[in-house]
């Protein structure tokens, strides 16, 4: 990705999660020299549709997972409050469900043995993701105190819950518009009441 754009998004994410940009910068993979050389050759070509940038929600989930793997004592703060339906579908949700299941079966656990347990029982298609998340957790542990990490965890968790409520509101507003277009004023009013109930 473009270096300036990457820095921009790192600063925004760091601000939202109330953490140092340098910690995020260290935690994100940078690629090896061969990849960088390959990237220079790609200049001028259109980016492929499959190489999408991670969303803020995906980055937040990865950060939460990294904290859980590095500090299993924080797992309950994540798994007790964030249902898997809030996690983006695909690899992240599959990993989230796997880590949560292992945690409920094997608690209490120590960070090193917990990461090894997850990594050894994960399906092969998730090994790259678990390695990336494990690296992020190690970088967090090396650079910050548990108190700071707990604060970041709370911020990331709050962001996910807010994003979920926002998505629910958007879906309800879409349904309200559809009901109004269909001439069903009573249904539109009922849906508007539901929007008010979303805390």
Secondary structure, 3 states (H helix, E strand, C coil): CCHHHHHHHHHHHHHHHCCCHHHHHHHCCCCCHHHHHHHHHHCCCCCCCCCCCCCHHHHHHHHHHHHHHHCHHHHHHHHCCCCHHHCCCCHHHHHHHHHHHHHHHHCCCCHHHHHHHHHHHCCHHHHHHHHHHHHHHHHHHHHCCHHHHHHHHHHHHHHHHHHHHHHHHHHHHHHHHHHHHCCCHHHHHHHHHHHHHCC
